[in-house]
């Protein structure tokens, strides 16, 4: 375990818990020295299924999964994953989303059997409502990113990337609340890989924390805010972000939109803006072999026509 509270042993334990249930990540060549990790093919359409399953499986084994089920605040993807994992464990899921959550995600949540409660216009407001519900109902509180078991589940991606392509030297991820970043960085440290975390310029909670040396709140306003719009990052994301193998990048919304369109036009891959954010800030591969995690595809692709 690292000083962050999240280490490689946690990722290995997560890999054992979710093995045979989650889908191993597929890699696709994107360029001479660049690969895409097609994690949008994961159950529920994003990497979040890994962490949700690891969290609930561990709680079940520890005898700490109540009949009231699990409750989570989520812009969409973490809620989808929690609903899917809860259904596998045979318990209810209550998901609090902002009113700004994409309709495609809300409809999918309900199709998975979750009770959806829409509160406020930002993740933080939904999180406050979720906390009140947990206190009243006795449901197990989950978190979209600030939970070591959730982050460790996300980190299992690194093991699978290297199994498919051992020559990869750099893994690139989008950063919202930092769960994916923390898990990937913890696993990458064990294997001597570099990590690049990419944020939208106007959803920069991780950058702000790195600059301040502590977790701070920031305003959020980005085309990718439905997935990356956390006001603050986890302490684990801050700790791992300060390690020498991790680098932080910022990209403008215009670049994110153009990159998402390029993914469709050049590769026929329709992903959400969060996935395009990672590619928008990725290095070109001149210093090594790069794998960009395309983290989710719960999006309305109608604006990609043409």
HELIX and SHEET records of a PDB file:
HELIX    1   1 UNK A    8  UNK A   18  1                                  11    
HELIX    2   2 UNK A   39  UNK A   41  5                                   3    
HELIX    3   3 UNK A   43  UNK A   45  5                                   3    
HELIX    4   4 UNK A   48  UNK A   61  1                                  14    
HELIX    5   5 UNK A   77  UNK A   89  1                                  13    
HELIX    6   6 UNK A  103  UNK A  111  1                                   9    
HELIX    7   7 UNK A  123  UNK A  137  1                                  15    
HELIX    8   8 UNK A  148  UNK A  164  1                                  17    
HELIX    9   9 UNK A  179  UNK A  191  1                                  13    
HELIX   10  10 UNK A  205  UNK A  212  1                                   8    
HELIX   11  11 UNK A  225  UNK A  228  1                                   4    
HELIX   12  12 UNK A  235  UNK A  241  1                                   7    
HELIX   13  13 UNK A  253  UNK A  267  1                                  15    
HELIX   14  14 UNK A  273  UNK A  280  1                                   8    
HELIX   15  15 UNK A  301  UNK A  304  5                                   4    
SHEET    1   A 6 UNK A  27  UNK A  29  0                                        
SHEET    2   A 6 UNK A  34  UNK A  37 -1                                        
SHEET    3   A 6 UNK A 289  UNK A 293  1                                        
SHEET    4   A 6 UNK A 168  UNK A 174  1                                        
SHEET    5   A 6 UNK A 194  UNK A 200  1                                        
SHEET    6   A 6 UNK A 246  UNK A 251  1                                        
SHEET    1   B 4 UNK A 115  UNK A 118  0                                        
SHEET    2   B 4 UNK A  93  UNK A  97  1                                        
SHEET    3   B 4 UNK A  70  UNK A  73  1                                        
SHEET    4   B 4 UNK A 140  UNK A 141  1                                        
END                                                                             
